[in-house]
Amino acid sequence: MAVQNGLRFATRKLEKLKEPEEFRVILLNDHFTTMDFVIDILISVFHKREKDARRIMLDVHHKGRGIVGQYPWDIAQTKAEQVHNLAQAQEFPLRCIVEPV
């Protein structure tokens, strides 16, 4: 409690908020998932423009992995789950991982 000019005021300590920790979602290459399907995933799940989706797909194809984006933990996990579910529905082995930035 603080006192100013003879009046008492309740004081409250404000907690400093920190930004949520970020995680990368990374698509992994396989030899069965089509390039078109990967592009469709990048556009529909990650909301990438077609040009960016093609660039990421080529990274996955040539480098074995491609960084799709950075998100807070819950969003990154949800997007990874969506990728796995869509790939499984089309019988593709496409995988992605979530790792700390």
Buried (B, 14 or more C-beta within 10 A) or exposed (E): EEEEEEEEEEEEEEEEEEEEEBBBBBBBBBEEBEEEBBBBBBBEBBEBEEEBBBBBBBBBBEEEBBBBBEBEEEBBBBBBEBBBEBBEEEEBEBBBEBEEE
